[in-house]
Amino acid sequence: MTVRPPVRTRFAPSPTGYLHLGGARTALYSWAYARHFGGTFILRIEDTDLERSTPEAVQAILDGMQWLGLSHDEGPFYQMQRMDRYREVIKGMLDAGTAYLCYCSPEEVEAMRERMRANGEKPRYDGTWRPEPGKVLPEVPAGVKPVVRFKNPLDGEVTWNDVVKGPITIANKELDDLIIARPDGTPTYNFCVSVDDWDMQITHVLRGDDHVNNTPRQINILRALGAELPEYGHLPMILGADGQKLSKRHGAVSVMEYPEQGYLPEAMLNYLARLGWSHGDDEIFSMQQFTKWFNLEHLTASAAQFNPEKLAWLNNHYIKAADNERLATLVRPKMEGQGAQFDNAPALPAVLALVKDRVNTINELADAAMLFYRQPAPGADLLAQHLTDAVRPALSAFAERCQTVEWNKAALAAMLKEVLAAHGLKMPQIAMPLRLLVTGQLQTPAIDAVLELFGREAVLARVAKGV
């Protein structure tokens, strides 16, 4: 009986920009697979692109992971801090003959490729410095720092059973002898990834399908090192609402823009989970359910399309389900920015409980709650339209009854009906002017619920001022 090794997954972004939706989905799937099996989820920052990597991008990745709650078990590891290890492995490969020094200049390599293109061949390095039995290598040129190339197999094929796309085969003759160290000794991307996956004992690599061409190179390097191969799964790209590939140059935004726009992390996680994976017809589920259900068999090979309306619908669901005290901590800073006055005002959690059902974002929730935290300023035209001579006596009677009525929603509703009956009016005839006088606007939740939250003193003062 084969003993399955402990599952070890990794998320390995390059800090050349923010964490976008595609990267967040990759992180989520890798995290969930490790959690499903009680395994280990590793965060690795692939920062060897010194020209494009920035500390700000690293922080954006860490912030995005923290907001989503995708906690790592090991790391973050930084490739720039592992240079000694890479050099050690390169030396071992040179000694073993699985890598070699190449003194060709970039110009010479480009000339080789041009000749091949002219002959209708696939352009590639021609193996000038590749050592072979009986082959005489050129004389080492003076003053030239060599690159290190991986001695890729010349014949045969690289085949792997991709957990998303199925079997993939690439002929070795399609692959160059890859440069694994530059003239200054710094290692290159595919080499670093291979060594990291080996050292960190990664069992499953989930990543975007733009990495498919890297996989055979990494497999050959790992085989040359005598390493166990992980399973690979290449996730299709996410398309924008217009059907174009979502990318940093087209429609993709930082994950951290979503909390700014008022989205909850649980809504984003639920949404991302369904962008390429399914569990029957289930649309709404917790992360506990997701990690219990998540498997590789139900990952889809077809591209998913980003749907802002679907995300907003999920966010509405999670806002309605959220604890009101928690919502208050998210909403209050946004309301303070709008000049909200919280002194002698209703308790914010109670207000949010009243207004949260009809909003899709925290920003909309803040806007909806503002009617309780600013002085009403209804327009003169609106007041003239709704505060008519026929209504004024009823409002005066309402104000008088407010002095003694029990201040709760049910009692206020009953009292309003009694006032309406006594003056021969319908509910909108008194509810509209009351809304204007108390809140300054015509659209509010149920008037009895609004009055209850404002409190007796505030309602009496606002009605008296308006009348």
N, C-alpha and C positions, 0 to 999 in steps of 0.2 A: 504494500500500500504506500503510495507516494504521500509524503508529508508536505503540505502546503506551507511555504515560508510565510512569515508574518508580512502582511501587506504594508508596503512603504511607498507612499506617493509624494509627489513634489509639485509645487508651483514655482516656476522659475522665470519671472519677468525680467526684461531688460529695462533699466531705469532711464529710458530715452524719451519718456513722456509719461502722461498720467495713466492710471489704471482705468481702462475702458470696459465696456460691457462684455466684449469677447473674452478679455483676460479675466474678468470677474467670474464669468461662467466656467471657464477652465479651472479657476481656483475652487469654485464651489463643487464641481464634480470630483476633483481630486480630493478635496477635504471630505466630501460625503462618502467616497469609496473607502477611504481610510477609516472613517468613523463607523461605517457599516460592519467592518470586520474587526473593529477594535485595534486597528493598526496605527501607523504613524504618518502624520502629515508634516512635510518639511517645506519651509520657505527658503528659497535661494534667490539671491539677487545677482543676475548675470551682468556685471558692470564692467566688462573688459573693453567696451567701446568707449574709450576715454574722451573722444571728441564729442560724443552725444550724451553720455551719461551725466546726470546732475544730481546733487544732493536733494534738490527740490523734488525731482521725480521719484527718488527713493522714498522721501517722506510722503509723497502723494500715494504711493503704493501701500505703504504701511498704514496710512490713515484710511484708505479705502478698505483694506482688509479688516481693520479694527471696527469701522462703521458697520460692515456686513456681519461682524461676529465670527469670521473665519479664522479662529485661533490656530496657530501652528504649534506643533509639539517639539520641533527642533528648528534651530535657526533664529533669526535669519542669517544664512551664510552668505558671504560676499566673495565672489571669485577673485577680486583683486587682493584679498588676504590669503589666497591659496597658491600664490605664484611659486613658492618653493616646492610645493607638492607637484605642480605641473612640470617644473623643470626636472624633478627627480624622475617622473614617469617618462619624459622625453629622452633623458639620458639612458634609461633602461631600454627603451625602444631602439635607440641608435645602437646600443651594445648588442641587442638581440637581432638586429638586422631587419626589423619591421618598420624602420624609418631611416632616412638618409639625408645627407646634406646636399643641397642643390645651389649652385653658384650662378644660375641663370638670372639675368637682370629682368625686371618687368618688361622692358622693351623687347628683349629676346623672346620671352614667352609670348608676347603679343604678336611678334613676327611669325612664330610657329603657328599660332592660331589662324593668322591671315592666310598662310600657305595652305592650311587644311581647308579653310572656307573656300579658297580658290579651286581646290581639288574636289569640292563637294563632300568633304568629310566633316564630321563633328569636330569643332575646334576644341583643342585640349593641349595640355602639356605633353610633349612627346617622349619624356623619359630620358632626356640626355644624360642626366646625372644618376639615373636609377642603376644601382649595382646589380649585375647579373653574372652568373658563372661564365667565365671566359671573356667577359666584356672589358675592354680597356676604356676607362673613364678619361675625359679631357683633363688637361693639366689645370690644377687649381689656380685661378687668376689671383694676382697679387692685390691686396687691399680690398677685396670684396667680401662682405659679410654674407654668409649663406643663409637661406631659409632652411627649415627642416620640413621634409615632405614625408607623408605616410605612404608606405609601400602597399598600395591597394592591390588586391588580387587581380590578375589580368584576365582570368577566365572564370566561368561559372556565373552564378546569379546570387542575388540577395533576395530572399523571400521571407516575408513575415505575415502572420495572420492578424491583420489589423482588427482590433475589437470593434471598430466603427465601420470601416470600409470593406472588411473582408480580406482575402488573400491579395497581397501586392508583391510583384516580382520586378526587380530591376537588374539588368545585366551589368556585371562588373566593368565591361568594356565601355559602358556609358559614363563611368566615374573617372575623374582625374586622380593622380597622386596628390592628394590634398595637402596644402601647406598647413602644418600644425604648429609652427613657430615662425615668427617673422624675423628679419635680420637682427633686430634688437633683442631677440629672445622671448618677446611676449607671445604667449600661446594664442591660438585662434579659437573661434566660437565652437565649432563642432568637436574639437579636441577637448576643450574644457568641459563641455556638457557630458561627453563620454566618460571622462575621468570622474566627474562629480557623481554621475549616476552609479558608477562602479563603487566609488568609495562610500557613498551614502546608501548603498544596497537597495536602490530603487527597484521595486517589483513591477510598477505600472506607471507608464508615462502617458498622460492625457494632455493633448495640446492641439492647437489649431492646425488645420490641414495645409497651411502654408509651410509647415515643417516636413511634409512628406518627403521632399527631396533631400532633406538632411538625414533622414532615418537610415538609409542604406550605408551612408558614410559612417554614421555613429555605430551601426551594427558591426561593420568591418573593423573599426578601431577596437571595440569591445572584444571581439573575437581574437584580435591580435594580442590583447592584454590577458586573454584567458578568463575573461569575466563572464558571469551569468548575464543573459540578456533579459531585460524587462519586457513586459508586454506593452505594445504600443497601440494607442487609439488616437486617431486624428479627427478632430471635431470640425464640421463644416463651418464656414464663416456665417456671421449674422448679417442679414440684409437689412437695409434701412426701410423705412415706410414706403420709399419710392422704388424698392426692388433692387437698388444698387448696393454693392458690398459696403457694409458699415466699417469705416476705417477712420484713422486719426485725421485723414484729409477729407473725409466725406461723412459728415453727420454724427460721427462718434464723439461723445463728450466724456469728460471725467466722471467716474462713479461719484465723486464727491460733489458734483453739481446737483445730484438728486436730493440729498438732504437740504441743499439750499433751495431747491424747488418745492420742498415739502413732502418728500416721499419717506416712508418708513422702511427700515432695512428689511423687515420681515416680508414686506410686499415685494421689494426688489428681489430678494432671495427666491420667493415663491415664483415670481415671474421668470427669472433666469433659469430656474430648474426645468421649466416647461419649454424652454427654447432649445429643444434638441433631445428631450427625454420625456417619457410619459409613463403613467401608471394607470392603465385603463382610461376612463374618462374623468379621473380626478383632476380638478382644477385648483382647488384650495386645500393646502395641507401645511402642517407645521414642519419645522426642520427636524423634529424628532421623528415624525412620520416619514419624511423624505429620506433620512439616513437609514431608516429601517427598510424602506422599499428599494432604495437605489441599487441598480445593477448596471452592468455594461451591455447586457443583451438588449435593453430597450433604448439605447442611444440610437438616434436616427442619423443616417448618412446624408440626408437632404438638408439644404440650407434652411434656417428658420428666419422668419421676417419679424423685425421689431415692430410692435404695435403699441403706440402710446396710449390708445384708448383702453386696451386690455390692462396695461400697467395701472392706469388711473382707476379702473374698476376694482382691481385687487387692492389698491391703496385705500379706496373707500371702505372696502370690507375690513381691512386691518385697523383703520381709524375707528370705525364703529365698535370693533372688539377691544380696542386698547383701553387700558386703565386711564381714567380721567386725570389722576394726579400726574401720571407720566406725560400725558398730552399737555398738561399745563406747563410743565418745564420746557417743552418744545415750543409752545405757542407764545409764552410770555415775552421772550426777547423780541420776537417779530412784532408783537403788539406795542411794546415799548418804543420800537422804532417808528410806529405810527402815532405816537403821542398818547397812548392809552393812560387813563387816570384810574389807578386801582384803589385809591383811598375812598373809603365809604361806598364801595361798590360791591356787587355780588361776588361770591366766591367763584374764582375762575373754573375750578373743576366742575362745579354745578352748571355753570353756563355752557361749558363744552359738552356736557352730557345732553344738553338741550339742542345744541346747534350742529352736532357732528354728523348726524345721519346723512345730510345732503351735500357734504363736501367731499372732494377727491384728494385734496392735499392739505398739509399742515398750514400752508400759506392761505388757502381758502378758509380754513378753520379760524385762523387769526382774523381774517377780514370779517367773517360771520360773527365772531365774538365781540368785535369792536363796538357794536351798537350799545353794549352794556357799559362801556368804559369811556364814553365821550359825551359832551353836552349836546343835546339835540339842537339842530339848526334847520328846521323845516322851512322850505321856501314859502314866501307869502302867497304865491299862486295856489300851491297845494293846500295851505291852510284855508284859503278862501273857498276852495272847492269842496273841502270835507268838513270844515268847522262852520256849519250853516246855522241859521237861526233856529231851525227845527231840531238841531242836535244839541245846542247849548244847554237847554233845560235838563236834558238827560245826563249830560256831562256833570252838571252841578249836582244832580241827584246822586250820580255815581260817586262824586267826591265826598258827599255827605255820608253815604253808606260806607265809604272806605274808612271812616273814622272808627267804626265799631266792628266791621266784618272780621271773622277769623281769617288770618292771612295765609291761606293755602289755596292751591289750584282749584280744588273742588268747590270750596266756599265762594271763591271769586267768580267762578263760572256760574254758579247758582245765582249770585247777586246780580251779575250782568243780565241774565235772563229776566230777572224780576224788574230791573230798570227798563229793559226794552219793552216788556209787556205793559208796564205802566205808562210808557210814552208812545206806544204804538209804532215802534221802530223795528227794523231787522238788524241782525248782528253786524253786517258790514257798515251800517250807518254810524255805529258807535265805535266799532273796532278800528276802523281806518283813522278817524281823528285821534283816538287814544294812542295808536301806534305812532302817529306823527308827533304828538305832544310828548310822549314818553321817550321815544327812540330817535325821532327825526326822520324816519323812513317808513314807507308803506309795506315793505316786504319783511316780515318777521315770522318766527315760529308762532304757535297758538298764543293768542293774546293773554289768556289766563295764566299760561306758564311764564310768559314774559313779565307780567305784573308781579307774580309771586317772587321771581328772582330779584326784581328791582327793589322790592320792599315797600312798606307802607309810606314811609316818610318821603322817599324819592318820588314815588308816584304822585302823592298829594302835591308836592312842591312843583312838579313839572306840569301837572294838569292846571293847577292854580295860576301858574305863570302864563300858560298858553291861553286860558280862558279869560 
